[in-house]
């Protein structure tokens, strides 16, 4: 996309919040507060409390499910389609959106195996009693208005296979309960307000798809990314910083990677060229510098490659523009000053090269913006991200603490010195650590004055800057994912398709979806999510 396209795209992202019946901030705060008030510090379940003794249940697990669903019903503050009106009585398998199947350990025992409440526009919170649903393998809650956190009691859902809570108003750090699930294949938590670091352990789970985009995640991308079995990972539009880890080239099954719209930087690691099965690679708008690594010629399967809206320089090599599967290559809004003759649109490949420094090409930057003094090309052979073998660059050398003073001892009672001696500046030999000249001149005995501020600089401001507005924009239409196949009558939503993880078009995060208040959409059959490995036998034929 060109410069105008980048700007329009950001404006589109910013406008997503106007599409949904969003809660006000005060309503979100109230619902989240109510959730926290219901949490008990002990974390124990309440399976025997407040259940009518006259009710007869099929088995104890159905009774626990009744307790969990009734607690959830009390935590719902808006149900515009009246979905929970049927949540009455002991036969929970007849509740709307609740699906039962025989349990794994006893084929004669019926249990709640799946929940599908996608696109119901329900507002409320997730009570800790939902942890009583220990046989739950599928949990679909996308495109609603749930607030608060994901309770740690979800850790009890030990056979969880597919988890989708995308496009809600959920908050807090990465939900640690997800790390308890040993069989999980599909995680979609995009379009929420989760924040903080992504735990390295998530990339050790047997996932086939991981959608984290459009949250508030920060920190660097863990090097454990290289251990992941995912075929699709989207981490776009967060606030990840540092480098792309070199281990990215070790991902065995990866086909689609979206890292756009973060605060990453540095040069691309050459290991990206090892991703010979990748069909979609989007690293646009993330602050990358330097030239295109020659190893990119190894992306033999890539169909869509987007490196636009960065600060890259040099020339675009012919090998990249002639990749055998390439259909769309976007390197607009950079500072490239050369491109091979093959790097032009043709009937087979669409190429966007606008807003660069390419002589003789239309819609380029003005010459003053292409001056080398302004562009400042980066030598990637000296860049930490491409050659240093680290997942994030170290702080500049000058900010490290100087050696302790050796020319004069500290005073007998150094209680007035703010930092320990290792952080104190050396005595007035200016070659070691001269204080800023605009400050007061160094006194004869500088051990009493605080060290210059350069010895403990704050982290770069961009690390804490918020990502693009993501306040409950609905995810794209392809976010529909299949409900569990069940033995007691399968509902209409069973055929709803999940995110199209194997399709070559641009990443799903870049397309506005339909409004969530249009639930009566008839979807084509047989578009179920294709996993690289079969689900557990709880759902035969799934």
N, C-alpha and C positions, 0 to 999 in steps of 0.2 A: 504494500500500500504506500502511496506517496504521502507527503507531509499533510496535505489536506485530509487524506483518508485516515491517517493516524489521529488527527484532531477530531474528526467526525466520529471515529470509533470510540474515543474516550468520552465524548459527549453522549453517545448512545449508552455506554455503560452507566454514566451518571444518571441517565433518565430512567433506568430500569425500575427504580423504586416507585415510579409513578404508575406502573402497570398493575400493581397488586393492591389488595385491600390491606395495606400495611397497618400494623398497630402503631400507636403513638409511643414515644419513648417512655412516657409515664405509665402506659398500660403494660409495656414490656417489663418495666421495673417492678410493677405491682405483681404481675404473674410470677416472675422469677422469685420475688420475695415470698410469695405464698408457697412456692415449691420448697424453698429452704426451711420454712417453718414446719413443713411436714416431715422433714428428714429427722430421724432419730440418731443421736450420736452413736448409739451402739451398732447401728446398721443392721439390726436383726429384723426379720420379716414379721408381719402381723397376720399370719395365715389363719389364726383361730379367733381373731377379734372381729366383732361386729358382723358375724355371719348368722343369719336366722337359723336356729337349730331345727326348725321344721322343714327346711329345704333339703331335698334328697339329691345327692350328686352321684354321678356314674362311678367316680373314683376320686382318690385324694388329690390327684393332680388337676382334675377338672375343678375341684373345690378351690385349690390354690389359684387357678386361672380366674375363677369367679371373683375371688378377693382382689386380685391384681386389676382386673378390668373395672370393677366397681370403684376402686380407688382412683383409677385413671379417669373414669367418668366424672367423678367429683372434681378433678383437676382441669376439666374442660370448661372454658368460659364463653366460648362461641362455637356453635355448630350449625352453620347456616343451612346445610342440607339435611339436618336432623338425622345424621348417621347413627348416633348413639341411642336413638329412640328405641331400638330393638334390643338394647343391652339390658334386658330385664329377665330375671329368673335364672334357674340353675343350669339350663342347657346352653352353655356358652358357645357351643359349636353352631348355633343358629344366629348368633350375633352378626350383624353386618360387618364385613371386613375381617372376620375371625375365621380361620380355617383349621380343621382338625384332621389328624391322620394317626395311624397306629404308631406307637412308640417303637424305638429301635430295640429296646430290651424286652419287649413283650408285644407281639403282633396283635394280641387280643385287647390291648389296653389303648383306648383312644385318648389323645392329648391335643392341646393347642400347639400346632406346628408352625403356623404362619399368621402374620397380620399384614393386611394391605389396605392402607387408608390414603393412598396417593390422591392428590388433587381434591381434597375435601374442604380446604380453607378453614380447618379447625384451629382454634386458638386455645392454648392451655399450656400445661407443663407435663413432664414425664415423672410420675411418682416412683419412689424407690420400690414400691410393691411390685412393679413390673418385673423385678428380679425373680419373682416366684414362677415366672414362665420358663422353667428350666429346659423344656423341650422345644423351645422356639428356634427355628432354623432360618426363618425369613422374616424380616422386619422392614416394611416399606411405609415411609411416612413423608415422602417428598411433596413439596408444594402445599404446605400448610403454614400455620402461624404459631408453631410451638416455640416457647421461650425457655430460658433457664439453662440448666446443664444436663448432661447425660449422666444419670446416677451410676455410682460405682457398683450398685447391685446388679447392673447388666452383665457383670462378670460371671454371674451364675448361669447365663445362657450359653452353656459350654459347647453346644453343637451349632452355634450360629454360622450360617453359610453365606447369607446375602443381607447386607445392612445398608439401607438408603434413608437418610434423613435430610437430604439436600433441600435447599430453598426453604428454610425456616428462619427463626431468630435465635438459634441456640448459641450459647456463649461459653467462655471459659477456656482453659487450656485444652490441648488435644485430649479427647476422652480416653483415659487410661484403661477403661473397661474393655476397649477393643483389643488390647494386647493380651487379654485372657483367652481369646478365641483361637483355638488351635486349628480349626478346619475352615476358617473364613476365606472366602474366595473373592468377594465383591464388597468394597467399601466406597460409599459415596456420601461425603459430608460437605460438598461444595455449597456455595451461596449461603453461608451462615456467618457468624462472627467469632469463630474460634481464633485463638491467638497464642503467642508464645512459640516455643520450638516444637518441631515434629520429632517425636522420640525415635532414635535409631532402630529400636526393636520392631517397629511396624514393617520395616523392609525385610525382616526375617520371617514374616508370616507367609503362608502359601497362597498369596493373592494372585488373582488374574487381572484385576482392575482396581485402581486406586485413584479416586477423584478428590482432590484437596483444594481445587481452585476457588478463587473469590472468597477468601477468608481474610484473616489478619495474621497469618503465620509469619514468623520472623526467624532470626538466627540463620546459620548456614545450612545448606543441604547436607545431611549426614553422609559420610563416605559409605555407609552401609547400603546406600542406594544400589551399589553394584551387586549386592547379594539378592536383590529382589527378583521374584519370579513373574512379576507383572508383565502383561503384554501391552497395557495402557497405563500411563501415569500422567495426570494433569496437576501441576502445581502453579498454574498461571495466576496472575493478579493477586498476589500476596505481597509480602515484604521480605522475601528471602534475600540474604546478602552474601557476600564473599564470592567464591569461585564455583563453577561446576566441578564437582569432585572427579578426579581422574578415574575413579572406579566405574564411571558411567559406561565405559567400554566393555565392562564385564557382564552386563545384564544379558542373560541367556535368551529371554523370550520377547524382549521389548520390540514393539511395533509402532507405538505412537508415544511421543514425548512432547508435552506442552509446558514451557517454562516462561512464557511471555509475561510482560508487565510486572517484573520484580525489581529488586535493587541489587541484582547481581552485577558483576563487572569483570574486568581483566580480559585476557585473551581466552579463546576457546581451547580446551585441552585437545591435544591431537587424538586422544583415545576415542573421540566421537566417531572418527572414521572407522572404528571397529564394528559399528552398529549396522551390519550389512542387511538386517531384516527390517529396519525402521522404514515405515512408509510415510509418516508425518513427523516433522521436526519443526517446532515453532519456538524460537528463542528471541522473538522480537521485543523491542521496547524494554530492554533490561540492562542497558549501559555497557555492553561489550565493546571492546576496543581491539586494535590491531588488524591484521589481515586475515583472510580466509585460510585456514590451515590446508596444506596440500592433501592431508589425510581425508578431507571431505570427499575426495574422489572415490573413497571406499563405500560411500552410501549408495550401493547399487540398487536398492529397492525403494529409495525415497521417491515419493510422488509429489508431496507438498513440502517445500523448504522455505521458511520465512525467517530472515535475519534482519528485517527492516527495523527502522527507528532505533538504531544504536549509534555508535561513533566509530564505525569501522573505516579503515583506510586501505590504500593500495589498489590493486587491480583484481577484477573478478576473473578467475582463470577459466579457460575453455573447458577443462575437464569437468567442472561443476555444471556448466550449462548443457553439457552433453551426457549427463548421467542417464542411463538407459531407461529408467522408469519415470523420469521427471515429467510432471505435468504443469506444475505451478511453482515458479521461483520468484520470490519477492526479496529484493535487497534495497528497496527505496529508503530514502531518509537516512542515509549514511554520508560518508565523505569519500567514496570511491572516486578515483581520478582516472580509472581505466577499466575497460571490459573487453573481453575477447569478442571478435565478430559474431561468434555463435550465440552470444548472450543477448539475443533479440527475440521478441515474440514470433512464434511461427504457428502453423496449424496444429502442431503437436504440443507445444509448450507455451504457456502464458508467462511472460516475464515483466515484472514491474521494476524499473530502474530509476524512477523519478526522484527529484530532490537530492541528487548527488552532485559530483563535480566532474561529470563526464562531458568532455568537449564534443560538440556536434550533436548531442542528444537533447531532446526537448524537455522542458519542465525541470531544469536543473537549478542548483543554488546559484546566487549571484557570486561573481568572482571574489569579492571581498571576504565571503564566508569560506572560501576554499584556500585562502592564503595559508601556506605551511605554518606560519607563526600563530595562526588561529587554530588550525586543525591539530597540530602537535602529534604527528604519527607516533605510535608505540612500537618498540622493538619487542616482539613476542618472545624472542629467544632469551630475553632477560626478565620476562614477566613471570611472576609467581604462579599464576593460574595455568599457564601453558607449560612451564618448564620447572617449576619449583616443587611439584609433587605434593602440594598442600591443598586442602579443601577450601581454605580461605587465607588471604594474604596476611602476613604478620604486620604489626605496626611499624612505621618507619624507624630505621635504626636510631636517629637522633633522639627519639622520645624515651629510650631506655635510660634507666637511672645511671648517672655518672659514677665513677669510682669514688670511694669515700675520701675525705680530705687526708692528705699525708704531710702537708707542709706545716700545719699547726694543730695541736691537739684541741679537742673541744673543751669547754669550760668544765670545772669540777662538778657543777650541778647543772646538767644539760636539760633541766625541766622546761626551759623556755624554747627549746628547739622543736618545732611542730612535727617534722617527720623523723624517722630513724636516720642514723648517719649515712646509710647507703643511698638515701634520696637527697641528702644535702648537697648543695653545689660545692665544688672545690674552692679553696680560698682564692684570693684575688688574682690568680694567674688566668687571664682571660682566655687563653687557648683551651682551657678545659671546659668551662661552662659559663660563658659571660652572661650576666643578667641582662634583661632587655634594657637598652639605653633610655627608653622613655620612662622607666621606673626610677626610683631614687638611686643614686650612684652607690656602688657597693661600699659599705663602711670598712674600716680597717680590720674589724673582726667579723666576717660575714657569717659566722656560725649561728648568730642570733636571728638572722633574717630568714624568712621562708624561701623555699626554693623557687626558681622561676616556674611559671605555670606550665611550661612545655613538658615537665616531667610526668604529668598525669593528665594527658588531654582527654577530653570527653570523647566517647565514640562518635563516629560520623553521624551527622544529623539524619542522613537518608535512612539509616537503619531503623529509626523509630517513626518514620513518616508513615501515615496510614496508606493502605492500598487504594485502588480505585473504589468508588462507592459501591458497596455490595449490600446495602440494606434491603434485604429480602427481595432481590430481583428474581423472577421465576427462571428456572433453568430451561434450557432448550427443550423443544418437543421430544427429541429422542431420549430424554431422561426416563421415559416410561420403562419400567423393568418388570419382569414376569412375576406374578404371584405364585405361590407354591402349588404344584399339582396336588390335588388332594383326593381322597377317596370318598369324601362326603361333599355333596354335589359341587363341582367346580364352578366358581362364579364367573361372570362375563369378563372381569379384568384379567383372567388367567393368561390371555393372549397378548396383553399389553407389552410392547417391546421396550427394552432397556436402552441405555446409551449406545449408539452405533460405533462400537470401539474398533471395528475392522474396516470402516469405510474410509476412503482417501480424502473426502472433502475437508475444508478447513476445520479447525478444532471447534468442538461444540460450544466452547465458552464464548465464541465470538458471534453467536447468532441469538437474537432475542426470541424467546419462546412465546407461545400463546398465553393469554391470561389464565391464571389458575381457576377463575370462576367460570370456565367453559368445560364442565366435566363430561358432557354427553358426546364425546368424540368417539366415532366408531373407528377402531384401529384394525389394520389388516391382520389376519391370523398368521401363526407360525413365524413370528419374528423374535423368538426368545433369544436371550443373551447366550452367545456361544462361548462356553468355558473351555479352557485348555485341558481340564481334567473333570471327570463326572462328579456330580454332587453326591452327598452321602445317600445310602439306601433308604433314608426316610421318605424320599419322594421317588418311587420307581418310575422310570420313564421320563424323568425331568430333564 
